[in-house]
Amino acid sequence: MSYFLSKAGLDFFIAFGVVIGGSMLAGIGSVFMLLPPATTMVDTAARLKIWAIVAAIGGSIDPVRVIESNITAGHLSPAAQQICFILIAFLGAHLGTELVRLICKGAV
């Protein structure tokens, strides 16, 4: 159980950090390019959400293969764990996106 919780926590914070960090750096870059930073940050956060999930779960097709191979073999527990990791990574990415929207709410 501790492996599951630690991996789930890491997946959450990796996805959260990708969205927050990427949108913050996009905001800094937009200042140098004379573009509105808040709009750029919100757009970047929305576009980074799927990539944050992919980065958090391993960046490849392996988690999907784990789900497929375990379901076809009749082992539902490892497949359910992988699905939970993906959902937790989505939660982290979504929370990061909503935080960026909240921060930039007054400026957009």
WOMO-V970224 format. One record per pair of residues at least 12 apart in sequence whose C-alpha atoms are under 8 Angstrom apart, sorted by sequence separation. I is the first residue (numbers start at 1). J is the second residue. If there is no record, write none. Layout:
BEGIN
I,J + I,J
END
This chain:
BEGIN
66,78 + 67,79 + 27,40 + 66,79 + 67,80 + 26,40 + 27,41 + 26,41 + 67,82 + 66,82 + 67,83 + 23,40 + 24,41 + 23,41 + 26,44 + 64,82 + 23,42 + 63,82 + 23,44 + 22,44 + 23,45 + 22,45 + 20,45 + 19,45 + 22,48 + 57,85 + 19,48 + 57,86 + 18,48 + 19,49 + 57,89 + 19,52 + 53,86 + 56,89 + 15,49 + 18,52 + 16,52 + 53,89 + 15,52 + 52,89 + 53,90 + 14,52 + 15,53 + 15,55 + 50,90 + 53,93 + 14,55 + 15,56 + 49,90 + 52,93 + 14,56 + 50,93 + 12,56 + 49,93 + 11,56 + 49,94 + 10,56 + 11,57 + 49,97 + 45,96 + 46,97 + 45,97 + 42,97 + 45,100 + 42,100 + 41,100 + 42,101 + 42,104 + 41,104 + 39,104 + 38,104 + 39,107 + 38,107 + 39,108 + 38,108 + 16,89 + 11,85 + 15,89 + 19,93 + 14,89 + 15,90 + 18,93 + 8,84 + 12,88 + 13,89 + 16,92 + 20,96 + 4,81 + 8,85 + 11,88 + 12,89 + 15,92 + 16,93 + 19,96 + 20,97 + 23,100 + 7,85 + 11,89 + 12,90 + 14,92 + 15,93 + 16,94 + 19,97 + 12,91 + 13,92 + 16,95 + 17,96 + 8,88 + 12,92 + 16,96 + 20,100 + 8,89 + 11,92 + 12,93 + 15,96
END
